Amino acid sequence: MELIVRKAFEQSHSHLPERIAVILVHSPLAALIGKEPLTRMNYLLEIASLHTRAELLAQPGLGRTGVRRIEKWMTSHGHRMRDANESLDSVICQFAFRHSSVRKGHRRSPSFIRNAQPLQRGV
C-alpha cells in the first residue's frame, strides 16, 4: 500500500517534499476528505486548504519553512490556506467536483460506496 501512495505522490506532487505530504495526509482534518491514505494523497491540495497557518505550525514536524513550502505549493496550484476566521464548511463548499480516474470498463468498488459518508454541518 505504501508503494501505491508513494507512486501517486510522485506523479502529482513532485515539488512538495514527501515528508510534508505525509504530515498533511495524517493530519486530523484529512479525515474529512477520506479514510484511505491514497484517497487523501489524491486530495492533498484540498486537505492543505482546510488548515489555517497556525494549525499547520502546530503540526509536529512542520516548522515555518515547511509551512512556507506548503503555501508556495498551494499558490502555484491556485489554492490557499483557510483564514483563521473562515469556517471549515465555507472552505469545503468551494471544493470542485472531480471525475474519478476510473478507466473505461472498470467500476468503482462497492466499498467506495459503503465508505462514503455525507458531510456533516457544523464540523
N, C-alpha and C positions, 0 to 999 in steps of 0.2 A: 504494500500500500504506500509506503514512504517513497518508493521509486516512482510511482504514478504521480504523487503530489510533486515530487522534485521535477519531473518532466513537464508537468503543467506549469510550474513556476518558471522554468527556463524558457518555455515558449512564449509566455505572456508578460512576464515581469522581470526581464533580464537586467534592467538597470536599477532595480530596488534590491538591496542586499538580501540574500536568503534568510539571514538571521533576523532581519526586521520583519520580513514576510511571515516567518514562523511566529513571532511575537504577536503580530496582528491576527493571525489565524486562531491563536489560542487565547485571545483577549475575551473578556466576559461578554462584550457586545457582539462578538462574532456569532454567538449562539442565536441571535435574532435573524441571521441570514441563513444558517443551515447547521445540520448536525455533523456532517462528514467533513473532514479536512479538505478533501478535493473540491467539494462544493464551495467551501469557504474560500479556497485559493482562487477559484474562478470569479469570485465576487470580492476580491481584495480591495478594490477601489471603494466599493460601497461600504465595506467594513471600516476602512480608514475614515471615511466621511462621517460615520456615526460618532466618532470620537471628537472631543474638544482637545485643544492643545494641552491643557492641564491634565486631562485624563491620560493622554499618551505619555506625558512626562512622568506620570505616576507608575507607569508600567515598568516592572523590573527589566533591566537590560536595555532600556531606551533612555538615552540622555538627550541633551539639547541637540547634539549633532545628528542623532538618529531621527529626531522629530523634524529637524530641518530637511533631512533627506526625504522623509515622507511627504513633507509639504511641497518640495520641488517636484517630486514624482507625481503627486496628485495634480499640481498645477499644469504639468506637461500633458496630462490627460483630461484637462478641463474640469477637475473636481477640486473640492476644498474641504477643510475640516469643519465640523459643526461649531457654531458660535456658542459661547457659554450660556447665552440667554435663549438659545434656539432649542425647541423640543425634539426628541427623537422622532416623534410622529411626523413632524414637518419635514425632516430630512428623508425619512423612509418614503413619504408620499412623492418625493421628487425622483425616486429611482425609476429608471426606464425599464420597461419590459424587454427581456432578451429572449430571442428564439433559442430553443435548445440546439445543441450541436449534434443532435442525433442524426446519424447517417440514414439515408433513404433505405427503407427495408427493415430498419431496426426500430423497435419500440422501447419506450421507457419501461423500466421495470415496475411492477406493481408496488414495490417497496417505496418508490418515489412518491406515489400517490398516497400510500398509507402514512408516510412520514410527513407529508405536507400539513402544515398547521396554519390556520388563519392568523393574521396579525391581530394582536390584542391592543385595544385602545388604552391609553394612559400608561404605556410602558416607559 
